[in-house]
Amino acid sequence: IYDTEANQAHRISDGMSDARFAQFDKDGKHLYFTASTNMGLTPGWIDMSSLERPVTRSVYVAVLRKDLPSPLAPESDEEKAPDAKPADAAKDAKKGPEPVRIDLDRIGQRILALPIPAKNYVGLIAGKAGVFFLAEQDALGQSQAATLHKFDMKTRKLDKVLDAMTNFDLSANGEKMLYSTGFGQGQRWFVAGTGAPVRPGDGPLKTEQVEVWTDPRAEWKQMYNEVWRLQRDFFYDPKLHGLNLADFRAKYEKYVDHLASRADLNYLFQEMLGNITVGHLYIGGGALPDVKKVQGGLLGADYVIENGRYRFARVYDGENWNPDAKAPLTQPGVNVTAGEYLLAVDGRELRASDEVYALFEGTAGKSVVLKVGPNPDGSGAREVTVVPVASDTLLRYMAWIEDNRRKVDQLSGGKLAYVHLPNTTTAGYTNFNRFLLAQIGREGAVIDERFNGGGQAADYIVDYLRRPLLNYWSTRYGEDITTPVMAIFGPKAMIVNEFAGSGGDAMPWYFRKLGIGPLIGKRTWGGLVGILGFPQLMDGGTVTAPNFAFWSPKGDWDVENYGVAPDIEVELDPKAVREGRDPQLEKAVEVVMTDLKKNPLPKHQRPPYPNYHDGTGRTRW
């Protein structure tokens, strides 16, 4: 609590929990807030070790004055006296609100837990006296929508108000609520009273009918100046890497009056802000035309042209149990295989002179009948119904990593694990947990971070990769186990390339600093600054201003605009790739296997069981 008269802050909680969302009750006598004692590593938002850790919060009330009773005192079952007479109430109203007084002495002893289940509450707003609203998300915070609850201090009951809410606010008198559901183009706004249960769909605001007159050229001038203010106020280096803001602002300002479209303005932003010489300075959006797109369909396959027909050269498998990774041609009852011909699509015959993808325009997510068969003349053909996908990128990615895993397994004789990390956020976290930990028991590992899109600092990954063997555990049945259980204790290497950046720059830097193993491939992208939130431009466009940057304990601004160089440089030779080889992967296996041959894992022997009756058993007595 901040004392505005004394200009002094006072902590009222114990400082040992994460307290948030403080709100004064309208009566001026109570303060509500939430607190969590299991935040753990989640405040380290930049680190991957903060991912997927459930958080719960309890709700508390602080009684601000010493002379006030507990709002949770046991309730008497005796008949209550009648309320004050109307005349007395009118006199009290004339007196005005009672001045707020806060007795800080031992206020920590006047903090009480409210009878509300501990959950992941992400917001609290006080309404009328004795009433407040809570927004709840799932424990991992993975859903952006929230459930809204209302708590009444008189009844001490928590009631659910709304599901799937995305925004919420109250009027000053606490009698009306403004809330939204949905996101983006599907977002809808509503106004409802707070005194009665909310019926979904009541009180809609017809925002789709709202129109605004704009002067684009006036907007462009305002946004031009706003973009420079964003860099001035948010960029991590106050000196903008040596750029003279006033000079460059004047240099490019003369072009603003000659722009012909909003896209021209984005182009101007790119040209002028490129002079700052930094990565992660992104420009996009704004009042641009909304062009309707026709979504083509894909079958998840490669084709070759043979005998005047399209022939399936490869059919990509999927995870048909996974809604995001369905393979159209491998569904039950479809069973199309490489070597078969695609003869017709929805009754339209397909020849080598046709563009195969033209027959799938607008078919993504829709049923399509294919005629397929073993022969180009159509003999032995059959018809199957498939549902093309809008993108087969995930199918091709899964095939690439599975091909790589099999190659590593083959080249190492089953001794090495292989894991690809597409980024350093949720997808990379998932891949690491799923694929590396499924290969526990291997003697070494090849970690592939090529094309890594970044995200967070990969402390979680490098911490697991460097875990040493601490001890064994002997059980009555089965093999002995280790601590840690989930670890590979042998040599490791990481493959890097020029398309890995941001968190994909930091991860190999950590890998090398911790001495986990060599880096093999090509120098990484070199973009190790970060971006947090920024105000949108007035027409919804965005321009970032990197507001934090990486530097090493040695005092160097490292990696940004330079990258992380490999210990062993290997080109991804296009000719070799076309022949089905991967020189970088092959080199990584060779290096790890050489290390493993020179330094084989020690084979520890379980000692004889202790015997405390013949004097050989070790004791402290």
N, C-alpha and C positions, 0 to 999 in steps of 0.2 A: 504494500500500500504506500502511495506517495503522498506525503504531507506537503501541500502546495504553500502553506504559510511558512513552514520551517525549511522548505526546499530539501526534504530528506526522505529517503526510501526506507521502508521497514518490511522485513520479511516476516510473514506470519506463519508459514508452514515450517516443517523441520529441515527443509533443504535436501532431504534424502529421497525424495520422490519427484516425479515429473508432473508439476501442477500446471494446469492450463484452463482457459475459458472462464476466467473469473468474471462474475456479474453481480452487481449490487441488487438486492431486492428493492422494489419500489418503496417499501416501508423505511428504508434507510437504516435498518437494524440488523440486517443479515447480509452475508456475502456467500454466494454459491461458487463452487469451482469443482473441477475434476482432477484426479491425480492417479498416476500409475506407478506401481512398484515393480513392474516386470517389463519396463521399456528395453532393458538389456542393451543390445548393440544397435537398436533401431535409430537412435538419434544420429548415428554416423551415416547420414544419408548418402554421402559420396562413396561409401565402401560397399562392396558386394556382401560383406558379412552382415549387413543390415537387412538383407532380403529374407522374406518368409519367416518372420519371427512374430508370433501372435502377441498382440498387446491388448490388455484390458485396463479399464479405468473405473474407479468408483467415484461416487458423487458425494460431496461434503458441503456442510453449511458452517460458516463461522459466525458465532454470536458476537456482535461488535461491542456491546456494552456489558460491564460487569453486573449491572443491576437487572438484566433481563433474564427471564427464565429460559430453560431449555425448550426449544420448539418440539422436542421429541420426548418430553416428560410423559410418564405414564398417565393415561387418561382416566379420570374418575368415572365411576358408573352412577354417580349421584346426579339428580336432576339439576340442570344448570339454571342460574338466575336469568331472568329476562334481560335482553339487551338494553342498552341505553335508550332513553326516550328520544323521540324525534327532535324535541327542542334542544336536548343536550348535544345530539349529533350535529345540529345546525351551529351551535356555539363552537364546537370543536372545529368545524369546517372553516369558520371565520378566523380562527386562530392561525390557520395555515399549517403547513407541514412542520412536524417537529424537527428541530435542527439535528443534523447527523453528528453523533459523537462516537469516537472510536477509542476504546480503552486498550492500549497496546500491551499493558502489563499482563503477562501470562495469557495472552490471547490464544496461544497454542492449545491451552487446556479447554478452550471453548470451541474447538473444531470438532464437529460430530459427523459420523457417517450416516447418510440418509438410507432408508430402506429401499435401495434401488440395486438390482443385480449388476455386478461388475461386467461391463462389456466395452467394446471399442467405441467410445463416444468421441465424436469429432467436432462437436460444437454444442454450445449452451447459450440460450438467450432467455433473459428474464422478461416475463410478461407483467400482468397485474400483480399486486402485492400477494406474495405467497404462492406464486405460480411461475414455473419456468418450463422451457422446452429443451429437449435433448435430441441431437442427431446421432444416429448409430450406424456404423458400417461393420462389415464382417471383420473378424479378428485380425486378418492379414492386410486389411485395407485395400483389397484388390478390386472391389467394386466402387465405382465413382458415385453411384446412387446411394442414398441413405434412407433409413427408417426414422420417422419423426415420432417422438414420444412427448407426453405432457405430464408433469408432476405437480400435484397440488399438496401444499404443506398442511392444509386443514384435514384432508382425508388421508394423507400419507399414501396415496395410491399413484401408480404409474400407468398411464393409459396410452395405447398406440393411437396415433393420429393419422399417419400417412405411410405408405410404402413407396419405394422407388422415387424419392424426392431428390432433386439435383440442386436446388437453391431454396433458401428460406429466409424470411425476415418478418419482423413484427412492426405494427404501427406504434407510435409513441405511447398511446394510451393502452396498448396491449389488447385491443378489441378485434383487430383485423390482422390477417396474415397474408403475405405474398409468397407464393412458392411456384416452383417449376418442376416439370418432369421431362425426361428425354434430353437429348443432346443435339447440338448442331441444328440441321434443318428440321429435325423432329422435336425440337424443344418447344414446350407449351407452357404458358404462364396462367396462374389462377389467383383470385382473391377470395378468401373465405373468412368467416367469423371464427373466433377462438372459443366461443362459449358452448358450441354444440359440435357433435361429431361431424367430421368432414366427409362429404360424399364425393368420391372421385369423379372429376369432370364438371363439378359445379363451379360457377363463378369464373368462366374462362375469359381471358383478355384477348380480344381479336387483333393480335399484333400483326397478323398477315394483311390487315387492311390499312396499316399505318404507312403513310408515304411521306417522304422528306424531300424538299427541294434543295438541290445542292449546286454549288458553283465549282466544278472540278478544278479549274485553274487556281482558284483561291485556296482550295484544299491542298493542291500540290505544293503551293508556296508554304503553307503552314507545315505540311509534313516534311518538306525539305529542311526547314529550320528545326523541327522536332527531332529529326534523325541526328543532327549534329549535337543537339542537347543530350540525347540518349548516350552518345559516345562520351561527351564531356562528363556526365554525371555517373555513368555506370562502368565504363571501361576500367579494367583492373589497374592499368598504369595511368595515373593522372596526366602524364605528359604524352600519352597516345603514341608511344614508341618514337617520340621525337617529331611527330607531325605537328605543324603549326595550324591549329584549328581555324583561327581567323583567316589566315591566308587561303587555305583550301576551301573554306566555306565561300569566300568571295570568288575564288577561281571558278567554281562550278555553278554558282548561282545564276550566272548569265544564261545558262542553258534552260532554266526552268520555264521561261516565257515561250520557249520554242518547242515544248513537248506537245506531242499529238495524241498521246494516250497514257493510261495508267501504267501500262507495260513499259512505256518509255521512261517513266519515273523510276521504276524498279531498276531499269538498265542504268540510269544515271547514278542511283545509289550504289550499284555494284562497281561502277567505274571510280567513283570518288572515294568510297570506303576501302577499296582495295589498296589504297595508299597507306593504310595503317599497317599493312603487312602482318596479318594474323589469321589463324584458322578460326572456324566456328562463328564467323561473322556472316550470318544467314539473312537473306532478304527474300520476301515473298508475300503473296496474298494481295489484299486490297480489293478495290471495286473493279474487278475484272469480269468480262463476260462469262456467264455460266454456260459452257458448251455441252450440249447433250452428247453422251458417248454411247456407242453401240458396243455392247460387251460380247466379244467373240468367245467361242468355246474351244477348249483344248482337251485332247484325249490322254495326254501324258504319254507320248510316244515319239520315237524318231522314225522317219520314213526314208526309203530308198526307192528310186524308180527303176523297175525291172519289167521287162516284157510288156511295156506300154501301160503299166499299172503302178499304183502306189502300194508298196509292200512295207509292212512293219519291220523295221530293223531292230528296234528295241521297245519293249513295253515296260514302263516303269511301275514297279510295285509301290504300294502305299501302306498306310496303316489304316485299313478300312474300318477299324474300330474307333479311329480318331476323326471327328467331324472335319478337322482342318487338313487332313492328309488322305482323303479318299482318292483311290486310283480308279478312273472310270472303266478301264478295260480289264481289271482283275476282280471285279465284283462277282459274287456268287451267281452262276448261271450265264455269265458273259464269257469269261475265260479266253479272251483273245491272246494269242501268243505270237512272239517274234517269228517271222517267216510267212505268216498269213498275209493275204491281200485285202486291202480296203476297196471294195468294188462299187459301193453305192452308199449315199447318205440321204435318208428320208426319201427314198425312191429315185433320187437323181444319180445317174451313173457317173462314176468318177474315172477319168482317164488321165494318162500322164501329161497331156496337154492342158489339163485344168489346174487351177490354183486350189490346192486342197483346203486351205484355211477359209476360202471364200464360201465354202459349203457349210461352214460352222458359224457364220456371222449371226449374232444374236441368240446363240443356243446355250450360253453358260447357264447352268442350273435348270435346264429344260430337258425333257426326254427326247432322245433322237434315236431313230432306228438305223442301224448300220447293217450292211450286207458284207460279210467277210467270208473268206474261204481259202483253201489251200492252193487253188489254181487260178491263173489269170483269166481263163475263159469262163469262170463262174461255176464250173462243175464242182459239186460237193459243197457249195456255199450254204450259209445259214444266216438268219437274221437275228440280231441281238439288240436289245434296247439299253442304251447307256445315257448317263447324265454328264455331259462335258463340264469341265471346271473352268472358272475364269482365269486361273493361273496354275501352271504346273511347276512353278519354281520350287515349291517345297518338295515335290516328288523327285525332281532332278537333284536337289540338294541332298536329300536322303540317300539317293543312289550313289552320289559322289562320295559321301562319307562312308557308306557301307563298302564301296569298292576300295577306298583307302584302308579301311580297317582290315579287310581281307588281304590286301597286299602286304600290310605290315605283319599280319599273322603269318603269311606265307614266307616272307623274307626272313623273319626272325625265328621261324620254327615254333611259333606259338609262345615265345618268351616275352614279347612286348605288347603292351596295350596301346591303343590309338584313340584319341579323342579330338574332335574338332570343336572349337569354340567360336560361334558366329559373332558374338558380341560379349560385352562384359556387364550385361544386365540380365533380364529374366531368361532369355533364350540360352545364353551362355551358362547361366547358373543351372538351368534344367539339363543341358547337355552334359555338363561336368558331373552332376549328381547321378544322372542316368547311365552314362556310358563309361566313365572312368570307374565308378564304384561297382559297375557290373563286371569289370575285368580285374578286380582284386585277386591277387594270387599270381599275377604276372611279375616278372623279375625287373622290368623297366617299362618306360613309357615314352611315346612320341606325342607331344602336345602340339596340335596344329592350330595356329591362330591367324592363318592367312585370311584376308578379306574381313577381318574382325571390325565390326562397326562401332565398337566402343560402348560407352554408357556410364559405367561407374569404375571406381578403382578396384582392381581384382585382388584385394588382400585375401579374400576367402580362398581363392584358387591357389595362390602361391603358398599360403599357410598350410593347406592340405598336401600340396606336392612335396613340401620339405619335412613332413612329419617323420621323426626318427623312430626306430624300434625301441621301445622302452622295456618291455618284458613279455614273457609268455604266461599263459594260464593253462594248467593241466586239468583235464576233466576225466571222469571215470570212463566215459565212452566217447569215441570220435577223436578227431585230431586236436592237438593243442591249438589255442588261439593266441593272438597277440594283442597288445595294447601299444598303439591304437589298432583297432580291428580293421578299419577301412583306410588302408594305406598301401602304397607300392613303395618298397624300400630301396629299389635299385636305381641305376642311372636313368636320366631323362634328358630329352632335348626338345626345344621348341622351334617350330618352323614359322618364319615370319615373311611378309612380303610388303610391297609398296602400297597395297590396298588396305592395310591394317592401320587404323588410326585412333586417336583420342584415347579411350580406355584400352584400345588395341595397341597404342604406343606405350602406355604405362605398364601393361602386364609384362611384356618382354623386358622392360627396364627393371621391374621388380625381380623377375626370374633370374636376370644376370646378377643384380646386386646381392641377392640371397645365395648365389652360388649353386643354384639348383642344377644347372646344366648349360650347354652351349646353345646359342641362337644360330639357326641355319636358314639361309634363303637370301632375301633382299632387304635393304633398309626400309623401315616402316615409314608411313606417310609423314609424320611430324606435325601433329596438331594436338598439343597437350595444354590447351586452355579450356575453361569451362563456362557454361552459360546458365544463369538462373532466370528468374522471371523479369519481364520488362513490360512497360505499358504498351498496349497496342496503339498503332497509329489510328487516326480518327476514322478511317474508312475500313478498319479491320486488318490492315496490312501489318506485317511484322518486320522488324529489323533488330537483330541481336547486338549486344555489346559485351563481348567476353569479359566477365567480371571476376574470375579467379584464374590463377595460372600456377603451373608446376615449377618448383625450384628444389634443388637437391640440398641435403645437409652440408655439402661442400660449399654452398653459396653460389651455385650456378643456376642461371635460367636455362634449364636443359630441355631437350627434346623438341620443343616448339620450333617450327620452321627448319628442323634438322632431322628428326626421326631417331630411331634406334638402329644402329648398324649391326649386322650379323657378325658372329665370330667366324663363320664359314660362309662365304658368299657363293650362292648357286643360282644361276639363271633358270627360269622356267622356260626351257627351250621349246618354242612352238612346234618344231618338227618332232621332237620326242613326245610331246603331248599328243600330237595327231596320231602317233604310233601307239598310243595307249600307255605311255610311260609318264612318270612324275619324278624328274631328277631331284627336286628338293626333298620329296618324301623318301626317295631311295637313299639319299645322302644321310638323312636323319637316322634311318634304320642302321645304316653302316656305322655311323659314329657311336650310337648307343650300344650296338652289339660289340664293337671294338672295346668300348669301356667295360662292358659286362665281362668280356673275355679276360681283360687285364685285372679286373677287380670283381670276381664273382661274389655273389651274396654268400656270407658265412653260413655254414650249416651248424646250427647250435644243437647240442645234444641234451635231452632232458636228463637231469641228474637222477641218481637212484633215490627211491623214496626214503624219507627219514625213518629211522628206527629209534624210538625213545626208550627201548628196553635193553639195548646192547651197548649203550654209551656213545653211539655215533650220531644220534640226533642232536642238532644244535639248539640250545635253549639259552635264555638270558640268566638262568640260575646256576 
